[in-house]
Amino acid sequence: MFAQVHAAPDGAENLTVVVRYLLLVGDKRTRRTAGQVLHSVMDAQRAEELMRSYGEQLIERGRRRGLKQGLAEGLLRILAARGLLMDEQARQRVLACTDVATLEKWLDRALTATTLSEVLEDPAQ
């Protein structure tokens, strides 16, 4: 089936989309199998480029996840060091935040705030 998709007029692009999807959502076995199939239907250079681009996507995803986690944990440490203790709901709000810009804004505010609400609440509200 993969060979048939690859042979179609837009097959290489379509196959790339399918394989990227399998690499993204599949388990280890699925990813390994997708890589083998990929190598069997296209030239080695193109297959390696596709696999490398997938690897780069994973690295970038991990970097973003690590940045978010680091910002959240750093914010909690600054708040604790400044004596701005928070309840579990606020702590979970910080840890659940996935927006880097928001975390950076909270971190900047935490450096000078005297209350937790000055850090986490939007002044425009």
Backbone as CSV, one residue per row, in Angstrom:
resi,resn,N_x,N_y,N_z,CA_x,CA_y,CA_z,C_x,C_y,C_z
1,MET,0.825,-1.184,0.000,0.000,0.000,0.000,0.878,1.259,0.000
2,PHE,1.922,1.279,0.832,2.801,2.437,0.876,3.464,2.667,-0.489
3,ALA,3.855,1.575,-1.161,4.472,1.693,-2.483,3.482,2.271,-3.486
4,GLN,2.212,1.886,-3.387,1.197,2.418,-4.290,0.976,3.903,-4.039
5,VAL,0.915,4.280,-2.782,0.758,5.702,-2.448,1.950,6.477,-2.981
6,HIS,3.138,5.958,-2.775,4.355,6.633,-3.208,4.399,6.789,-4.722
7,ALA,3.848,5.816,-5.485,3.878,5.842,-6.946,2.852,6.807,-7.543
8,ALA,1.863,7.224,-6.779,0.830,8.137,-7.273,1.438,9.504,-7.592
9,PRO,0.731,10.346,-8.375,1.278,11.645,-8.769,1.797,12.501,-7.599
10,ASP,1.045,12.620,-6.533,1.503,13.367,-5.353,1.881,12.405,-4.236
11,GLY,2.274,11.220,-4.610,2.520,10.145,-3.659,3.588,10.437,-2.635
12,ALA,4.704,11.021,-3.062,5.796,11.273,-2.111,5.338,12.207,-0.995
13,GLU,4.604,13.262,-1.364,4.118,14.207,-0.357,3.090,13.537,0.556
14,ASN,2.178,12.757,-0.056,1.160,12.075,0.747,1.783,11.043,1.676
15,LEU,2.746,10.314,1.171,3.420,9.318,1.998,4.161,9.991,3.147
16,THR,4.761,11.116,2.866,5.455,11.865,3.913,4.499,12.246,5.030
17,VAL,3.311,12.709,4.670,2.315,13.089,5.680,1.915,11.875,6.520
18,VAL,1.655,10.759,5.862,1.241,9.553,6.576,2.348,9.077,7.513
19,VAL,3.570,9.025,7.012,4.684,8.537,7.831,4.946,9.483,8.994
20,ARG,4.907,10.775,8.750,5.091,11.722,9.862,4.021,11.525,10.930
21,TYR,2.804,11.298,10.500,1.730,11.043,11.452,2.027,9.788,12.267
22,LEU,2.410,8.717,11.592,2.723,7.469,12.303,3.894,7.663,13.258
23,LEU,4.890,8.414,12.834,6.039,8.664,13.697,5.643,9.498,14.907
24,LEU,4.724,10.425,14.692,4.311,11.325,15.768,3.433,10.629,16.800
25,VAL,2.464,9.837,16.358,1.501,9.267,17.299,1.759,7.816,17.663
26,GLY,2.601,7.158,16.900,2.810,5.730,17.123,3.709,5.426,18.304
27,ASP,3.658,4.177,18.731,4.569,3.724,19.769,5.915,3.376,19.122
28,LYS,6.839,2.885,19.920,8.186,2.599,19.432,8.166,1.612,18.265
29,ARG,7.355,0.576,18.384,7.269,-0.451,17.333,6.700,0.145,16.044
30,THR,5.663,0.958,16.170,5.066,1.595,15.002,6.066,2.506,14.314
31,ARG,6.816,3.285,15.102,7.823,4.179,14.522,8.899,3.397,13.786
32,ARG,9.349,2.299,14.389,10.384,1.477,13.751,9.857,0.901,12.437
33,THR,8.628,0.381,12.457,8.028,-0.189,11.255,7.837,0.884,10.181
34,ALA,7.368,2.063,10.569,7.189,3.159,9.611,8.521,3.521,8.968
35,GLY,9.577,3.548,9.750,10.907,3.833,9.206,11.348,2.769,8.220
36,GLN,11.084,1.523,8.511,11.443,0.437,7.598,10.656,0.528,6.293
37,VAL,9.374,0.791,6.414,8.536,0.930,5.222,9.017,2.112,4.397
38,LEU,9.306,3.192,5.040,9.790,4.382,4.358,11.046,4.071,3.545
39,HIS,11.974,3.381,4.161,13.210,3.021,3.462,12.944,2.065,2.296
40,SER,11.875,1.301,2.368,11.604,0.328,1.306,10.948,0.952,0.078
41,VAL,10.332,2.140,0.225,9.609,2.722,-0.907,10.237,3.982,-1.477
42,MET,11.226,4.537,-0.817,11.880,5.731,-1.369,13.383,5.613,-1.196
43,ASP,14.102,6.464,-1.910,15.551,6.372,-1.844,16.038,6.692,-0.434
44,ALA,17.184,6.152,-0.113,17.714,6.245,1.251,17.913,7.683,1.693
45,GLN,18.374,8.547,0.794,18.620,9.943,1.170,17.322,10.635,1.584
46,ARG,16.274,10.469,0.790,14.986,11.100,1.112,14.405,10.518,2.399
47,ALA,14.522,9.214,2.576,14.023,8.573,3.802,14.763,9.114,5.021
48,GLU,16.078,9.253,4.903,16.859,9.782,6.025,16.504,11.234,6.318
49,GLU,16.253,12.021,5.283,15.844,13.419,5.492,14.528,13.491,6.253
50,LEU,13.609,12.634,5.855,12.313,12.612,6.535,12.465,12.180,7.986
51,MET,13.238,11.143,8.216,13.453,10.663,9.583,14.186,11.719,10.416
52,ARG,15.156,12.392,9.817,15.903,13.424,10.528,14.976,14.586,10.898
53,SER,14.102,14.975,9.940,13.190,16.079,10.247,12.247,15.696,11.389
54,TYR,11.856,14.426,11.433,11.022,13.965,12.540,11.794,14.054,13.847
55,GLY,13.050,13.622,13.818,13.887,13.694,15.014,14.055,15.126,15.494
56,GLU,14.231,16.036,14.559,14.357,17.452,14.918,13.077,17.977,15.545
57,GLN,11.935,17.521,15.042,10.656,17.928,15.636,10.549,17.436,17.073
58,LEU,10.974,16.205,17.310,10.933,15.667,18.670,11.853,16.446,19.597
59,ILE,13.031,16.777,19.113,13.973,17.548,19.924,13.377,18.907,20.265
60,GLU,12.783,19.566,19.281,12.181,20.878,19.522,11.019,20.778,20.500
61,ARG,10.202,19.739,20.359,9.091,19.547,21.288,9.617,19.357,22.706
62,GLY,10.659,18.556,22.842,11.258,18.338,24.157,11.857,19.614,24.726
63,ARG,12.483,20.409,23.865,13.063,21.679,24.309,11.973,22.615,24.820
64,ARG,10.872,22.714,24.080,9.769,23.584,24.519,9.165,23.094,25.828
65,ARG,8.990,21.787,25.933,8.436,21.217,27.164,9.368,21.502,28.343
66,GLY,10.658,21.326,28.121,11.633,21.588,29.175,11.663,23.057,29.574
67,LEU,11.567,23.949,28.589,11.542,25.384,28.871,10.332,25.737,29.733
68,LYS,9.171,25.225,29.353,7.952,25.511,30.119,8.066,24.981,31.541
69,GLN,8.548,23.774,31.669,8.692,23.178,32.999,9.695,23.968,33.829
70,GLY,10.800,24.355,33.223,11.810,25.126,33.940,11.302,26.486,34.389
71,LEU,10.568,27.160,33.516,9.999,28.456,33.889,9.007,28.305,35.044
72,ALA,8.141,27.302,34.963,7.136,27.087,36.018,7.806,26.770,37.346
73,GLU,8.778,25.869,37.338,9.456,25.500,38.575,10.282,26.663,39.118
74,GLY,10.893,27.428,38.230,11.638,28.611,38.673,10.726,29.641,39.308
75,LEU,9.561,29.836,38.709,8.584,30.772,39.261,8.159,30.342,40.663
76,LEU,7.881,29.064,40.835,7.487,28.573,42.163,8.600,28.792,43.185
77,ARG,9.833,28.584,42.780,10.962,28.785,43.705,11.118,30.256,44.079
78,ILE,10.959,31.142,43.108,11.063,32.580,43.399,9.950,33.005,44.341
79,LEU,8.737,32.547,44.065,7.610,32.904,44.933,7.846,32.415,46.362
80,ALA,8.332,31.200,46.504,8.601,30.650,47.836,9.724,31.432,48.517
81,ALA,10.774,31.735,47.789,11.907,32.473,48.365,11.504,33.877,48.793
82,ARG,10.543,34.463,48.098,10.078,35.810,48.444,8.965,35.783,49.475
83,GLY,8.577,34.586,49.922,7.539,34.465,50.934,6.135,34.606,50.403
84,LEU,5.971,34.500,49.103,4.643,34.581,48.488,4.126,33.163,48.284
85,LEU,3.720,32.566,49.391,3.269,31.179,49.344,1.915,31.090,48.665
86,MET,1.686,29.968,48.043,0.443,29.813,47.294,-0.274,28.543,47.688
87,ASP,-1.579,28.563,47.458,-2.360,27.352,47.714,-2.145,26.369,46.556
88,GLU,-2.661,25.163,46.734,-2.445,24.108,45.738,-3.084,24.458,44.400
89,GLN,-4.206,25.137,44.416,-4.876,25.514,43.163,-3.984,26.459,42.342
90,ALA,-3.403,27.450,42.989,-2.514,28.382,42.285,-1.252,27.663,41.806
91,ARG,-0.726,26.780,42.629,0.465,26.009,42.259,0.184,25.171,41.012
92,GLN,-0.963,24.510,40.984,-1.330,23.702,39.824,-1.568,24.577,38.587
93,ARG,-2.082,25.766,38.799,-2.274,26.690,37.676,-0.939,27.017,37.028
94,VAL,0.065,27.286,37.852,1.402,27.584,37.331,1.962,26.365,36.603
95,LEU,1.896,25.209,37.231,2.467,24.003,36.641,1.738,23.576,35.367
96,ALA,0.444,23.893,35.263,-0.337,23.497,34.093,-0.217,24.487,32.937
97,CYS,0.339,25.652,33.200,0.451,26.667,32.152,1.394,26.178,31.055
98,THR,0.953,26.271,29.812,1.768,25.831,28.682,2.189,26.987,27.784
99,ASP,1.868,28.190,28.171,2.208,29.366,27.369,3.474,30.023,27.918
100,VAL,4.541,29.971,27.138,5.833,30.500,27.584,5.728,31.994,27.898
101,ALA,5.020,32.745,27.069,4.900,34.188,27.295,4.234,34.487,28.629
102,THR,3.206,33.727,28.978,2.529,33.915,30.264,3.468,33.581,31.409
103,LEU,4.170,32.466,31.303,5.108,32.077,32.359,6.199,33.133,32.530
104,GLU,6.707,33.664,31.428,7.729,34.709,31.511,7.181,35.974,32.153
105,LYS,5.938,36.319,31.817,5.290,37.500,32.410,5.148,37.311,33.921
106,TRP,4.680,36.130,34.333,4.532,35.846,35.763,5.893,35.874,36.459
107,LEU,6.900,35.334,35.815,8.236,35.311,36.401,8.747,36.736,36.606
108,ASP,8.575,37.591,35.609,8.991,38.989,35.734,8.250,39.680,36.873
109,ARG,6.960,39.451,36.957,6.162,40.064,38.030,6.585,39.566,39.405
110,ALA,6.940,38.283,39.487,7.308,37.674,40.773,8.538,38.326,41.385
111,LEU,9.351,38.955,40.579,10.572,39.582,41.081,10.285,40.788,41.961
112,THR,9.143,41.442,41.740,8.841,42.665,42.504,7.499,42.637,43.222
113,ALA,6.672,41.664,42.963,5.320,41.626,43.537,5.369,41.451,45.047
114,THR,4.345,41.989,45.692,4.226,41.806,47.141,3.095,40.847,47.503
115,THR,2.262,40.521,46.495,1.198,39.543,46.718,1.157,38.578,45.532
116,LEU,0.596,37.425,45.781,0.460,36.431,44.726,-0.466,36.919,43.622
117,SER,-1.508,37.649,43.976,-2.443,38.142,42.955,-1.746,39.110,41.992
118,GLU,-0.743,39.837,42.455,0.012,40.729,41.551,0.774,39.933,40.501
119,VAL,1.112,38.706,40.818,1.849,37.864,39.879,0.907,37.201,38.892
120,LEU,-0.158,36.574,39.393,-0.979,35.713,38.547,-2.192,36.369,37.915
121,GLU,-2.616,37.485,38.432,-3.833,38.105,37.907,-3.488,39.132,36.840
122,ASP,-4.378,39.253,35.856,-4.195,40.208,34.792,-4.620,41.586,35.299
123,PRO,-3.721,42.555,35.281,-4.063,43.897,35.798,-5.218,44.561,35.061
124,ALA,-5.473,44.160,33.816,-6.553,44.772,33.032,-7.931,44.331,33.479
125,GLN,-8.001,43.276,34.286,-9.308,42.772,34.711,-9.819,43.490,35.931
